[in-house]
Amino acid sequence: MYKTAKRGKPQQEVLIPIGLGTEEMEAVIMVNVLRQAGADVVLASVEPQLEVKLSGGTTLVADVSISECSHQIYDLVALPGGMPGSVRLRDCKTLEAITKKQAEENRLYGAICAAPAVTLLPWGLLKRKTSTCHPAFFHQLPSFRAIKTNLQVSEGLTTSRGPGTCFQFSVSLVEQLFGESASMEMGKFLLMDTDDEVSRKEEFNEVEWAVDHTPRVLIPVANGSEDIEVVTVVDILRRAKLDVTVASVEKTLSVVGSHGIKIVADKSLKNAAESIYDLIILPGGNSGVERLQKSRIVKRLLKEQVSNERKYGAICSSPSIFQKQGLLQNKKATAHPSVVSMLDSNTTVGSQVVVDGRLITCRGLSSAPEFALAIIAKFFGHGRAKSVATGLVYEYTK
């Protein structure tokens, strides 16, 4: 099981359950953020097996079965949404007993997206609580205590609306577990503090990205890849019906992300490399970037991608790979603040997302949804990007 550094704060025990069809962005953002804050987070499967396929097609490997959690005491139980995931959580008697006990003993519990209405409401855990949920399920909440807000904290219960509000939801949970200074530190780490000061997107040397077929996207992943970025980008692009392949550079299809989340890739990179892709995206995560950097296949694919005038993208710390391969010459780009100094000063732009011709780059972490939506807009136009953003409960601007 993944253990996080305590960072000088008291250890807090957190349970996050997943089932078939759970919303992957929500599960991964919660686990990642809470582990980064110093919590000991257990990702538990309510299914008979630990390997669980989530709503957008991503497969995660849970740390334990929910049956192993029934006698533990948790400081927080937080339920991701998604369908039919929220139904799978609702129908799990062990999870119901754990969460009811959590509420009865006045410990923290939370739910996001469909879960407040589909899971907590039938369990009777919204009584005398104000709450919110995904707009598609809002009508199911008791009308006199339902509030259309991205985040609602009602005594020990915290609820939120969807994948697009999950960073805010997770940081609120950090504040309740560790205090305000920890949540402010987390907001800065996630680059959430720059929303008002940094423009969302800039484009240079505009070219047409549209293709006459379903766009094919390759995302190589390695041990240490930033799990938030991998899962967020894959989830959002698949919502727009792009054909996304996650390919492992490791000897196994299963990779362990930057915060201990086990992700099962679709293919090995060796097998995936036999196909042609309209776009190749490299995720961040420092140790993952180091492993991608060493991959001869990644190097060859990127060289072929650029020489054949196809699109390529990088997020967080991975633009440094492009820099080392000479793929940022005469290009504008952005990157995580920790690696911006490695890029040519004439290259860097301070926006969350930068598009230059066939190149797209991003600062990373909380900017990942903006990055994915920008890709959708380039391939399909703003209409589809806005439609996907609405489903995410994410504010989209052109």
C-alpha positions as CSV (number, residue, x, y, z in Angstrom):
1,M,0.0,0.0,0.0
2,Y,1.2,3.5,-0.8
3,K,2.5,5.4,2.2
4,T,3.0,9.1,2.0
5,A,5.5,11.3,3.9
6,K,3.9,12.9,6.9
7,R,5.4,16.3,6.3
8,G,5.2,17.2,10.0
9,K,1.5,16.9,10.2
10,P,-0.5,14.3,12.1
11,Q,-1.3,11.3,10.0
12,Q,-4.9,11.2,8.8
13,E,-6.5,7.9,7.6
14,V,-8.7,8.3,4.4
15,L,-10.8,5.7,2.6
16,I,-11.7,6.2,-1.1
17,P,-13.8,3.4,-2.6
18,I,-14.1,2.6,-6.3
19,G,-16.4,0.3,-8.3
20,L,-17.1,-0.5,-11.9
21,G,-17.9,2.8,-13.6
22,T,-16.5,5.1,-11.0
23,E,-15.5,8.5,-12.4
24,E,-11.7,8.2,-12.8
25,M,-10.8,11.9,-12.6
26,E,-12.6,12.2,-9.3
27,A,-11.0,9.1,-7.8
28,V,-7.5,9.9,-8.9
29,I,-7.6,13.6,-8.1
30,M,-8.8,12.9,-4.5
31,V,-6.3,10.2,-3.9
32,N,-3.4,12.2,-5.4
33,V,-4.2,15.5,-3.6
34,L,-4.9,13.9,-0.2
35,R,-1.7,11.8,-0.4
36,Q,0.3,14.8,-1.4
37,A,-1.1,16.6,1.7
38,G,0.1,13.9,4.0
39,A,-2.9,11.6,4.4
40,D,-2.6,7.8,4.4
41,V,-5.2,7.1,1.7
42,V,-6.6,3.6,1.0
43,L,-8.1,3.1,-2.5
44,A,-10.6,0.2,-1.9
45,S,-12.4,-1.9,-4.5
46,V,-16.1,-2.7,-3.9
47,E,-15.8,-5.3,-6.7
48,P,-14.7,-9.0,-6.2
49,Q,-11.3,-8.1,-7.8
50,L,-8.8,-5.3,-7.2
51,E,-8.6,-4.4,-10.9
52,V,-11.5,-2.0,-11.7
53,K,-12.6,-0.5,-15.0
54,L,-13.8,3.0,-14.5
55,S,-16.4,5.1,-16.4
56,G,-14.1,6.4,-19.2
57,G,-12.3,3.1,-19.8
58,T,-9.3,3.6,-17.5
59,T,-8.5,0.6,-15.3
60,L,-7.0,1.2,-11.9
61,V,-5.8,-1.4,-9.4
62,A,-7.1,-0.8,-5.9
63,D,-4.9,-1.1,-2.8
64,V,-7.3,-3.4,-1.0
65,S,-10.8,-5.0,-1.1
66,I,-13.4,-3.0,0.8
67,S,-13.9,-6.1,3.1
68,E,-10.5,-5.4,4.6
69,C,-11.6,-1.9,5.6
70,S,-14.7,-2.7,7.8
71,H,-12.8,-2.6,11.1
72,Q,-10.7,0.4,10.4
73,I,-11.3,3.9,11.7
74,Y,-11.0,6.6,9.1
75,D,-10.7,10.4,9.6
76,L,-12.4,10.8,6.2
77,V,-14.5,8.6,3.9
78,A,-14.8,10.3,0.4
79,L,-17.0,8.8,-2.4
80,P,-16.2,9.6,-6.1
81,G,-19.1,9.7,-8.5
82,G,-19.6,8.4,-12.0
83,M,-22.2,5.9,-13.3
84,P,-22.7,3.1,-12.8
85,G,-20.0,3.5,-10.2
86,S,-22.2,5.4,-7.7
87,V,-24.8,2.5,-7.9
88,R,-22.0,0.0,-7.3
89,L,-21.0,1.9,-4.2
90,R,-24.6,2.3,-3.0
91,D,-25.2,-1.5,-3.3
92,C,-22.0,-2.4,-1.3
93,K,-23.3,-3.2,2.2
94,T,-19.8,-3.1,3.7
95,L,-19.2,0.5,2.4
96,E,-22.7,1.5,3.6
97,A,-22.0,0.3,7.1
98,I,-18.6,2.1,7.1
99,T,-20.0,5.4,5.9
100,K,-23.0,5.3,8.3
101,K,-20.7,4.6,11.2
102,Q,-18.5,7.5,10.0
103,A,-21.5,9.9,10.1
104,E,-22.8,8.5,13.4
105,E,-19.5,9.1,15.1
106,N,-19.2,12.6,13.7
107,R,-16.2,11.9,11.5
108,L,-15.8,13.5,8.1
109,Y,-17.4,12.1,5.0
110,G,-17.9,13.4,1.5
111,A,-19.3,12.7,-2.0
112,I,-19.0,14.2,-5.4
113,C,-20.9,14.2,-8.7
114,A,-23.6,11.5,-8.8
115,A,-22.7,10.0,-5.4
116,P,-24.5,12.5,-3.1
117,A,-27.9,11.7,-4.8
118,V,-27.3,8.1,-5.9
119,T,-25.3,6.8,-2.9
120,L,-25.7,8.9,0.2
121,L,-29.3,9.8,-0.2
122,P,-30.7,6.2,-0.2
123,W,-28.4,5.5,2.8
124,G,-30.2,8.4,4.7
125,L,-26.9,10.3,5.1
126,L,-28.2,13.7,3.7
127,K,-30.8,14.2,6.5
128,R,-30.6,17.6,8.0
129,K,-27.7,18.4,5.7
130,T,-27.3,21.0,2.9
131,S,-25.8,19.4,-0.2
132,T,-25.0,19.7,-3.9
133,C,-24.3,17.2,-6.7
134,H,-23.9,16.9,-10.5
135,P,-26.6,18.9,-12.3
136,A,-27.9,15.8,-14.0
137,F,-28.9,14.4,-10.5
138,F,-29.7,17.6,-8.7
139,H,-33.5,17.0,-9.0
140,Q,-33.1,13.9,-6.8
141,L,-31.8,15.9,-3.8
142,P,-34.3,17.1,-1.2
143,S,-35.2,20.5,-2.7
144,F,-35.2,22.6,0.5
145,R,-31.6,21.6,1.4
146,A,-30.1,21.4,-2.1
147,I,-27.8,24.2,-3.2
148,K,-26.5,24.8,-6.7
149,T,-22.9,25.5,-5.7
150,N,-19.6,23.9,-6.7
151,L,-18.8,23.0,-3.1
152,Q,-21.0,22.6,0.0
153,V,-19.8,21.9,3.5
154,S,-22.5,21.0,6.0
155,E,-21.1,20.1,9.4
156,G,-19.2,16.8,8.7
157,L,-20.5,16.3,5.1
158,T,-18.8,17.8,2.1
159,T,-20.3,17.5,-1.4
160,S,-19.4,18.8,-4.8
161,R,-20.7,18.8,-8.4
162,G,-18.3,16.9,-10.8
163,P,-14.9,16.2,-12.3
164,G,-14.4,19.9,-13.0
165,T,-14.9,20.9,-9.4
166,C,-12.9,18.0,-7.9
167,F,-9.7,20.0,-7.3
168,Q,-11.7,22.5,-5.2
169,F,-13.5,19.6,-3.4
170,S,-10.2,17.8,-2.7
171,V,-8.5,21.0,-1.4
172,S,-11.5,21.6,0.9
173,L,-11.0,18.1,2.3
174,V,-7.3,18.9,2.9
175,E,-8.3,22.0,4.8
176,Q,-10.7,20.0,7.0
177,L,-8.1,17.4,7.8
178,F,-5.0,19.5,8.1
179,G,-6.0,23.1,8.4
180,E,-6.1,26.3,6.3
181,S,-2.3,26.7,5.8
182,A,-2.1,23.1,4.4
183,S,-4.9,23.8,1.9
184,M,-3.3,27.0,0.7
185,E,0.0,25.2,0.2
186,M,-1.9,22.5,-1.7
187,G,-3.6,25.1,-3.9
188,K,-0.2,26.5,-4.8
189,F,1.2,23.1,-5.5
190,L,-1.7,22.3,-7.8
191,L,-1.2,25.7,-9.6
192,M,-4.7,26.7,-8.6
193,D,-3.6,30.0,-7.2
194,T,-2.7,31.3,-10.7
195,D,-6.2,31.2,-12.3
196,D,-6.8,34.9,-12.1
197,E,-3.2,36.0,-12.9
198,V,-2.4,33.7,-15.8
199,S,-4.3,33.6,-19.1
200,R,-5.9,30.2,-19.8
201,K,-4.7,29.8,-23.3
202,E,-2.6,31.5,-26.0
203,E,-2.2,30.4,-29.6
204,F,0.6,31.2,-32.1
205,N,1.1,30.3,-35.8
206,E,-2.4,28.9,-36.0
207,V,-2.9,25.8,-38.2
208,E,-5.8,23.5,-38.9
209,W,-5.9,20.3,-36.7
210,A,-9.1,18.8,-38.1
211,V,-8.8,15.3,-39.7
212,D,-11.2,13.3,-41.8
213,H,-11.3,10.4,-39.3
214,T,-11.6,9.9,-35.5
215,P,-8.4,11.5,-34.1
216,R,-6.0,8.9,-32.7
217,V,-4.0,9.9,-29.6
218,L,-1.1,8.1,-28.0
219,I,-0.1,8.8,-24.4
220,P,3.1,6.9,-23.3
221,V,3.2,6.4,-19.5
222,A,5.9,5.2,-17.1
223,N,6.4,4.5,-13.4
224,G,6.3,7.9,-11.8
225,S,4.1,9.6,-14.5
226,E,1.8,12.2,-12.9
227,D,-1.4,10.2,-12.3
228,I,-3.7,13.3,-12.3
229,E,-2.5,14.4,-15.7
230,V,-2.6,10.9,-17.3
231,V,-6.2,10.1,-16.1
232,T,-7.6,13.6,-16.5
233,V,-6.4,14.0,-20.1
234,V,-7.5,10.4,-21.1
235,D,-10.9,10.8,-19.4
236,I,-11.7,14.2,-21.1
237,L,-10.5,13.2,-24.5
238,R,-12.5,10.0,-24.5
239,R,-15.6,12.0,-23.5
240,A,-15.2,13.8,-26.9
241,K,-14.9,10.4,-28.7
242,L,-11.2,10.7,-29.5
243,D,-9.4,7.3,-29.9
244,V,-6.9,7.4,-27.0
245,T,-4.3,4.7,-26.4
246,V,-2.4,4.6,-23.1
247,A,0.9,2.8,-23.7
248,S,3.4,1.6,-21.0
249,V,7.1,2.0,-21.5
250,E,7.6,-0.5,-18.7
251,K,7.9,-4.3,-19.0
252,T,4.3,-4.6,-17.6
253,L,1.1,-2.9,-18.6
254,S,0.6,-1.8,-15.0
255,V,2.4,1.4,-14.1
256,V,2.6,3.0,-10.6
257,G,1.9,6.8,-10.9
258,S,3.6,9.6,-9.1
259,H,1.4,9.1,-6.0
260,G,1.2,5.3,-5.9
261,I,-1.9,4.9,-8.0
262,K,-1.7,1.8,-10.2
263,I,-2.9,2.4,-13.7
264,V,-3.2,-0.4,-16.3
265,A,-2.2,0.8,-19.8
266,D,-4.0,-0.4,-22.9
267,K,-0.9,-1.6,-24.6
268,S,2.9,-1.8,-24.4
269,L,4.6,1.1,-26.1
270,K,6.4,-1.4,-28.4
271,N,3.0,-2.7,-29.7
272,A,1.4,0.8,-29.8
273,A,4.3,2.2,-31.8
274,E,3.3,0.1,-34.8
275,S,0.4,2.5,-35.5
276,I,0.3,6.2,-36.6
277,Y,-1.2,8.8,-34.3
278,D,-2.6,12.3,-35.0
279,L,-1.3,13.4,-31.6
280,I,1.3,12.2,-29.1
281,I,1.1,13.5,-25.6
282,L,3.7,13.2,-22.9
283,P,2.5,13.5,-19.2
284,G,4.6,15.0,-16.4
285,G,5.8,13.6,-13.1
286,N,9.5,14.0,-12.6
287,S,10.5,10.4,-12.3
288,G,8.1,9.4,-15.1
289,V,9.6,12.1,-17.4
290,E,13.1,10.7,-16.7
291,R,11.9,7.2,-17.8
292,L,10.2,8.6,-20.9
293,Q,13.3,10.5,-21.7
294,K,15.3,7.3,-21.7
295,S,12.9,5.4,-24.0
296,R,14.3,5.0,-27.5
297,I,10.8,4.3,-28.8
298,V,9.5,7.6,-27.4
299,K,12.4,9.4,-29.0
300,R,11.9,7.8,-32.4
301,L,8.1,8.3,-32.3
302,L,8.5,12.0,-31.5
303,K,11.1,12.5,-34.3
304,E,8.7,10.8,-36.8
305,Q,5.8,12.8,-35.5
306,V,7.4,16.1,-36.1
307,S,9.1,15.2,-39.4
308,N,5.7,14.1,-40.7
309,E,4.0,17.3,-39.5
310,R,1.7,15.6,-37.1
311,K,0.8,17.0,-33.7
312,Y,2.6,16.6,-30.4
313,G,2.0,17.8,-26.9
314,A,3.5,17.8,-23.4
315,I,2.3,18.7,-19.9
316,C,3.9,19.8,-16.7
317,S,7.6,18.8,-16.7
318,S,7.6,16.8,-19.9
319,P,8.2,19.8,-22.3
320,S,11.8,19.4,-21.0
321,I,12.0,16.2,-23.2
322,F,11.0,18.3,-26.3
323,Q,13.7,20.8,-25.3
324,K,16.4,18.2,-25.1
325,Q,15.3,16.7,-28.5
326,G,15.4,20.1,-30.2
327,L,11.6,20.0,-30.8
328,L,11.0,23.5,-29.3
329,Q,13.1,25.5,-31.8
330,N,11.3,28.6,-32.9
331,K,8.3,27.5,-30.9
332,K,6.3,29.1,-28.0
333,A,5.6,26.8,-25.1
334,T,4.8,26.6,-21.4
335,A,5.7,24.1,-18.7
336,H,5.5,23.5,-14.9
337,P,7.2,26.5,-13.1
338,S,9.9,24.1,-11.8
339,V,11.2,23.3,-15.3
340,V,10.5,26.6,-17.1
341,S,14.1,27.7,-16.6
342,M,15.2,24.7,-18.6
343,L,13.4,26.0,-21.7
344,D,14.8,28.7,-24.0
345,S,13.7,32.2,-22.7
346,N,12.4,33.0,-26.1
347,T,10.2,29.9,-26.0
348,T,8.4,30.4,-22.7
349,V,4.9,31.8,-22.4
350,G,3.2,32.2,-19.0
351,S,-0.3,30.9,-20.0
352,Q,-1.8,27.7,-18.6
353,V,-1.9,26.2,-22.2
354,V,0.1,27.3,-25.2
355,V,-0.6,26.1,-28.8
356,D,2.0,26.9,-31.5
357,G,1.1,25.3,-34.8
358,R,1.1,21.6,-34.2
359,L,2.6,21.8,-30.7
360,I,0.5,22.1,-27.5
361,T,2.0,22.4,-24.0
362,C,0.6,23.0,-20.5
363,R,1.7,24.0,-17.0
364,G,0.1,20.8,-15.6
365,L,-1.9,19.5,-12.6
366,S,-5.0,21.7,-12.2
367,S,-4.5,23.0,-15.8
368,A,-4.9,19.5,-17.2
369,P,-8.7,19.9,-18.0
370,E,-7.9,23.2,-19.9
371,F,-5.2,21.3,-21.9
372,A,-7.6,18.5,-22.8
373,L,-10.4,20.9,-23.8
374,A,-8.0,22.9,-25.9
375,I,-7.1,19.7,-27.8
376,I,-10.8,18.9,-28.4
377,A,-11.4,22.5,-29.6
378,K,-8.5,22.2,-32.1
379,F,-9.8,18.9,-33.6
380,F,-13.6,19.5,-33.4
381,G,-14.2,23.2,-32.6
382,H,-15.4,25.1,-29.6
383,G,-18.9,23.6,-29.6
384,R,-17.8,20.1,-28.7
385,A,-15.3,21.4,-26.2
386,K,-18.0,23.4,-24.5
387,S,-20.3,20.4,-24.4
388,V,-17.7,18.2,-22.8
389,A,-16.9,21.0,-20.3
390,T,-20.6,21.2,-19.3
391,G,-20.7,17.5,-18.5
392,L,-17.5,18.0,-16.4
393,V,-19.1,21.1,-14.6
394,Y,-16.1,23.1,-15.8
395,E,-16.3,26.7,-17.0
396,Y,-15.1,26.7,-20.6
397,T,-13.9,29.9,-22.4
398,K,-12.7,30.1,-26.0
